[in-house]
């Protein structure tokens, strides 16, 4: 059995108010489901690893195979819980440690 390669995305959430972490991951799941269907969404193995409400940054895990699909889905998210938002991918890495240490420079 082949090992599933994962990728971690660092996201900057631009929003006038703070979001609940559950609302964020639900919005990402819904965006992926709308673009690629339930089967495509299940292939992403998407999960929210960390969300910092002070800096509005999040870490999301997905599979390497579905990385482009998740990034395309993030663009389609314009509102969460009736709040205008935009999501920007700051960095992508194979490990959380490298994502935090080398790329983000600021602590989560």
N, CA, C and O of each residue as an XYZ file, in Angstrom:
432
protein
N       0.831     -1.177      0.000
C       0.000      0.000      0.000
C       0.876      1.240      0.000
O       1.825      1.340      0.777
N       0.558      2.170     -0.862
C       1.348      3.379     -1.004
C       0.939      4.409      0.041
O      -0.243      4.562      0.351
N       1.928      5.110      0.577
C       1.690      6.125      1.587
C       1.086      7.370      0.945
O       1.474      7.760     -0.156
N       0.137      7.988      1.636
C      -0.511      9.199      1.135
C       0.350     10.396      1.516
O       0.630     10.620      2.694
N       0.764     11.155      0.520
C       1.568     12.347      0.778
C       0.653     13.518      1.088
O      -0.331     13.755      0.389
N       0.986     14.244      2.139
C       0.166     15.368      2.580
C       0.875     16.682      2.344
O       2.102     16.746      2.279
N       0.089     17.717      2.218
C       0.610     19.070      2.114
C      -0.164     19.958      3.078
O      -1.353     19.755      3.320
N       0.528     20.934      3.615
C      -0.062     21.867      4.563
C      -0.069     23.254      3.939
O       0.943     23.720      3.415
N      -1.223     23.906      4.002
C      -1.376     25.238      3.451
C      -1.536     26.238      4.585
O      -2.358     26.045      5.480
N      -0.755     27.299      4.545
C      -0.925     28.396      5.486
C      -1.835     29.416      4.824
O      -1.550     29.890      3.725
N      -2.928     29.751      5.491
C      -3.921     30.663      4.931
C      -4.011     31.931      5.760
O      -3.962     31.887      6.990
N      -4.144     33.053      5.082
C      -4.461     34.324      5.729
C      -5.927     34.601      5.460
O      -6.352     34.650      4.306
N      -6.698     34.780      6.513
C      -8.133     35.024      6.395
C      -8.370     36.522      6.559
O      -8.164     37.073      7.641
N      -8.800     37.175      5.489
C      -9.115     38.604      5.538
C     -10.598     38.734      5.832
O     -11.442     38.382      5.007
N     -10.908     39.248      7.030
C     -12.293     39.358      7.453
C     -12.421     40.505      8.451
O     -11.514     40.730      9.252
N     -13.540     41.232      8.412
C     -13.726     42.311      9.381
C     -13.972     41.809     10.802
O     -13.767     42.555     11.759
N     -14.402     40.576     10.952
C     -14.635     40.013     12.277
C     -13.956     38.655     12.378
O     -13.575     38.063     11.368
N     -13.809     38.171     13.594
C     -13.182     36.863     13.778
C     -14.178     35.763     13.438
O     -15.382     35.902     13.651
N     -13.655     34.687     12.915
C     -14.479     33.557     12.509
C     -14.304     32.396     13.469
O     -13.266     32.249     14.115
N     -15.319     31.593     13.547
C     -15.226     30.354     14.320
C     -14.488     29.335     13.449
O     -14.773     29.236     12.255
N     -13.558     28.585     14.011
C     -12.800     27.610     13.208
C     -13.690     26.601     12.477
O     -13.382     26.203     11.353
N     -14.778     26.192     13.103
C     -15.682     25.227     12.465
C     -16.339     25.833     11.230
O     -16.537     25.145     10.229
N     -16.677     27.124     11.298
C     -17.284     27.792     10.154
C     -16.298     27.884      8.993
O     -16.691     27.783      7.831
N     -15.020     28.075      9.307
C     -13.990     28.164      8.264
C     -13.830     26.845      7.526
O     -13.852     26.824      6.295
N     -13.671     25.746      8.252
C     -13.468     24.464      7.587
C     -14.736     24.015      6.866
O     -14.656     23.373      5.819
N     -15.899     24.343      7.410
C     -17.151     24.013      6.718
C     -17.260     24.757      5.394
O     -17.727     24.198      4.402
N     -16.833     26.011      5.375
C     -16.885     26.801      4.140
C     -15.927     26.231      3.091
O     -16.247     26.199      1.903
N     -14.759     25.785      3.534
C     -13.794     25.194      2.593
C     -14.344     23.882      2.049
O     -14.256     23.623      0.849
N     -14.914     23.048      2.928
C     -15.516     21.784      2.481
C     -16.640     22.035      1.478
O     -16.734     21.354      0.457
N     -17.486     23.010      1.774
C     -18.593     23.319      0.865
C     -18.093     23.789     -0.493
O     -18.659     23.422     -1.523
N     -17.036     24.597     -0.506
C     -16.484     25.085     -1.770
C     -15.920     23.934     -2.602
O     -16.128     23.878     -3.814
N     -15.210     23.024     -1.951
C     -14.660     21.860     -2.665
C     -15.792     20.973     -3.179
O     -15.729     20.465     -4.298
N     -16.817     20.791     -2.365
C     -17.951     19.949     -2.769
C     -18.702     20.543     -3.953
O     -19.129     19.812     -4.847
N     -18.866     21.855     -3.965
C     -19.571     22.492     -5.073
C     -18.807     22.370     -6.378
O     -19.409     22.169     -7.433
N     -17.489     22.488     -6.320
C     -16.691     22.416     -7.547
C     -16.452     20.987     -8.024
O     -16.494     20.724     -9.226
N     -16.201     20.064     -7.102
C     -15.760     18.730     -7.495
C     -16.685     17.603     -7.042
O     -16.405     16.433     -7.304
N     -17.774     17.939     -6.371
C     -18.720     16.922     -5.931
C     -18.260     16.224     -4.667
O     -17.161     16.464     -4.169
N     -19.111     15.364     -4.163
C     -18.805     14.643     -2.929
C     -17.608     13.704     -3.104
O     -16.780     13.573     -2.203
N     -17.523     13.065     -4.246
C     -16.413     12.151     -4.489
C     -15.085     12.916     -4.523
O     -14.101     12.487     -3.920
N     -15.065     14.032     -5.221
C     -13.853     14.852     -5.275
C     -13.469     15.411     -3.919
O     -12.286     15.491     -3.588
N     -14.463     15.799     -3.132
C     -14.192     16.334     -1.803
C     -13.633     15.252     -0.880
O     -12.778     15.530     -0.039
N     -14.111     14.038     -1.035
C     -13.612     12.965     -0.181
C     -12.161     12.616     -0.499
O     -11.441     12.138      0.378
N     -11.726     12.841     -1.707
C     -10.340     12.572     -2.107
C      -9.357     13.575     -1.515
O      -8.160     13.297     -1.442
N      -9.854     14.751     -1.088
C      -8.950     15.784     -0.570
C      -8.426     15.472      0.817
O      -7.339     15.920      1.182
N      -9.192     14.699      1.607
C      -8.808     14.393      2.990
C      -8.495     15.694      3.746
O      -7.478     15.793      4.433
N      -9.354     16.658      3.611
C      -9.167     18.008      4.116
C      -9.418     18.094      5.615
O     -10.384     17.521      6.119
N      -8.548     18.808      6.331
C      -8.783     19.044      7.753
C      -8.095     20.331      8.191
O      -7.061     20.722      7.650
N      -8.692     20.971      9.175
C      -8.136     22.188      9.751
C      -7.212     21.784     10.889
O      -7.652     21.162     11.857
N      -5.950     22.130     10.781
C      -4.971     21.762     11.789
C      -4.926     22.810     12.896
O      -4.904     22.476     14.081
N      -4.911     24.073     12.499
C      -4.768     25.139     13.483
C      -5.392     26.416     12.956
O      -5.343     26.697     11.758
N      -5.983     27.193     13.867
C      -6.532     28.497     13.499
C      -6.239     29.481     14.619
O      -6.588     29.237     15.774
N      -5.605     30.585     14.281
C      -5.288     31.628     15.241
C      -6.198     32.808     14.967
O      -6.075     33.469     13.935
N      -7.114     33.074     15.889
C      -8.087     34.147     15.675
C      -7.477     35.527     15.848
O      -8.044     36.506     15.362
N      -6.338     35.639     16.527
C      -5.685     36.933     16.701
C      -5.047     37.417     15.405
O      -5.172     38.587     15.042
N      -4.361     36.510     14.710
C      -3.694     36.880     13.460
C      -4.511     36.507     12.233
O      -4.140     36.850     11.110
N      -5.625     35.803     12.441
C      -6.477     35.324     11.347
C      -5.694     34.459     10.365
O      -5.829     34.603      9.150
N      -4.885     33.571     10.899
C      -4.140     32.620     10.076
C      -4.569     31.212     10.418
O      -4.911     30.899     11.559
N      -4.544     30.366      9.395
C      -4.963     28.981      9.576
C      -4.004     28.046      8.855
O      -3.345     28.432      7.890
N      -3.938     26.821      9.336
C      -3.193     25.761      8.662
C      -4.192     24.678      8.298
O      -4.933     24.184      9.149
N      -4.203     24.312      7.011
C      -5.122     23.307      6.497
C      -4.291     22.187      5.881
O      -3.310     22.445      5.183
N      -4.692     20.934      6.146
C      -4.000     19.776      5.587
C      -4.828     19.180      4.461
O      -6.052     19.084      4.559
N      -4.149     18.780      3.391
C      -4.793     18.102      2.271
C      -3.800     17.107      1.677
O      -2.649     17.034      2.107
N      -4.248     16.355      0.700
C      -3.341     15.427      0.027
C      -2.630     16.141     -1.120
O      -3.137     17.119     -1.667
N      -1.474     15.648     -1.466
C      -0.700     16.240     -2.553
C      -1.445     16.159     -3.873
O      -1.385     17.085     -4.682
N      -2.146     15.058     -4.093
C      -2.876     14.851     -5.348
C      -3.972     15.904     -5.535
O      -4.224     16.348     -6.655
N      -4.615     16.295     -4.451
C      -5.741     17.240     -4.547
C      -5.373     18.670     -4.189
O      -6.264     19.493     -3.978
N      -4.104     18.985     -4.117
C      -3.662     20.324     -3.722
C      -4.203     21.410     -4.650
O      -4.699     22.433     -4.177
N      -4.116     21.204     -5.942
C      -4.604     22.199     -6.893
C      -6.115     22.382     -6.802
O      -6.617     23.492     -6.984
N      -6.825     21.329     -6.530
C      -8.283     21.426     -6.404
C      -8.667     22.232     -5.167
O      -9.605     23.027     -5.215
N      -7.963     22.038     -4.080
C      -8.252     22.793     -2.860
C      -7.918     24.269     -3.065
O      -8.676     25.142     -2.643
N      -6.799     24.548     -3.704
C      -6.429     25.944     -3.953
C      -7.447     26.630     -4.857
O      -7.776     27.797     -4.643
N      -7.940     25.928     -5.852
C      -8.964     26.503     -6.729
C     -10.257     26.740     -5.966
O     -10.957     27.719     -6.227
N     -10.577     25.876     -5.047
C     -11.805     26.020     -4.264
C     -11.716     27.198     -3.291
O     -12.723     27.851     -3.019
N     -10.529     27.471     -2.770
C     -10.370     28.578     -1.830
C     -10.701     29.922     -2.473
O     -11.173     30.838     -1.801
N     -10.456     30.031     -3.749
C     -10.714     31.282     -4.462
C     -12.201     31.588     -4.502
O     -12.596     32.754     -4.516
N     -13.019     30.561     -4.519
C     -14.462     30.767     -4.668
C     -15.151     31.212     -3.383
O     -16.312     31.618     -3.422
N     -14.466     31.147     -2.255
C     -15.076     31.526     -0.975
C     -15.059     33.047     -0.836
O     -13.993     33.663     -0.804
N     -16.241     33.642     -0.754
C     -16.347     35.098     -0.609
C     -17.040     35.512      0.674
O     -16.901     36.655      1.108
N     -17.781     34.608      1.286
C     -18.432     34.945      2.557
C     -18.577     33.696      3.417
O     -18.794     32.590      2.923
N     -18.448     33.912      4.713
C     -18.636     32.858      5.702
C     -19.534     33.431      6.790
O     -19.218     34.460      7.386
N     -20.642     32.767      7.042
C     -21.611     33.229      8.045
C     -22.021     34.679      7.805
O     -22.028     35.484      8.736
N     -22.359     35.013      6.574
C     -22.791     36.352      6.179
C     -21.744     37.432      6.442
O     -22.091     38.598      6.631
N     -20.490     37.060      6.457
C     -19.387     37.997      6.622
C     -18.495     37.910      5.393
O     -18.112     36.814      4.987
N     -18.163     39.040      4.800
C     -17.272     39.074      3.643
C     -15.880     38.601      4.051
O     -15.306     39.110      5.014
N     -15.344     37.639      3.326
C     -13.998     37.131      3.601
C     -13.254     36.901      2.296
O     -13.851     36.770      1.228
N     -11.950     36.856      2.414
C     -11.114     36.386      1.319
C      -9.986     35.569      1.941
O      -9.445     35.930      2.986
N      -9.645     34.482      1.294
C      -8.617     33.578      1.786
C      -7.410     33.649      0.860
O      -7.546     33.532     -0.357
N      -6.235     33.839      1.440
C      -5.005     33.921      0.667
C      -4.065     32.807      1.131
O      -3.869     32.611      2.330
N      -3.494     32.091      0.186
C      -2.524     31.052      0.511
C      -1.172     31.735      0.689
O      -0.619     32.300     -0.254
N      -0.654     31.674      1.903
C       0.640     32.282      2.198
C       1.794     31.363      1.817
O       2.806     31.810      1.275
N       1.632     30.074      2.105
C       2.710     29.128      1.856
C       2.160     27.710      1.832
O       1.082     27.429      2.355
N       2.930     26.827      1.212
C       2.615     25.402      1.162
C       3.874     24.649      1.553
O       4.976     24.990      1.122
N       3.698     23.613      2.382
C       4.851     22.843      2.805
C       4.449     21.397      3.042
O       3.265     21.075      3.134
N       5.441     20.539      3.137
C       5.203     19.131      3.397
C       5.118     18.809      4.875
O       4.617     17.748      5.250
N       5.607     19.722      5.733
C       5.532     19.517      7.176
C       5.066     20.798      7.845
O       5.282     21.899      7.338
N       4.426     20.633      8.986
C       3.963     21.796      9.742
C       5.145     22.561     10.318
O       5.125     23.790     10.378
N       6.164     21.841     10.737
C       7.339     22.467     11.324
C       8.017     23.416     10.337
O       8.369     24.539     10.697
N       8.198     22.972      9.106
C       8.822     23.821      8.094
C       7.926     24.999      7.743
O       8.409     26.097      7.468
N       6.622     24.765      7.755
C       5.677     25.826      7.448
C       5.775     26.936      8.478
O       5.804     28.113      8.119
N       5.827     26.581      9.739
C       5.904     27.580     10.799
C       7.282     28.220     10.904
O       7.398     29.437     11.049
N       8.320     27.401     10.830
C       9.674     27.886     11.079
C      10.239     28.717      9.929
O      10.670     29.851     10.139
N      10.240     28.177      8.750
C      10.928     28.811      7.631
C      10.092     29.807      6.857
O      10.620     30.811      6.379
N       8.814     29.557      6.724
C       8.010     30.342      5.805
C       7.245     31.458      6.500
O       7.205     32.582      6.000
N       6.653     31.174      7.613
C       5.769     32.165      8.234
C       6.486     33.155      9.145
O       5.986     34.260      9.354
N       7.617     32.797      9.679
C       8.435     33.659     10.527
C       7.718     34.118     11.795
O       8.351     34.222     12.845
N       6.424     34.393     11.727
C       5.677     34.827     12.897
C       5.014     33.611     13.529
O       4.507     32.745     12.816
N       5.009     33.533     14.855
C       4.388     32.375     15.510
C       2.889     32.367     15.331
O       2.255     33.413     15.189
N       2.338     31.185     15.340
C       0.888     31.034     15.231
C       0.273     31.306     16.551
O      -0.948     31.236     16.689
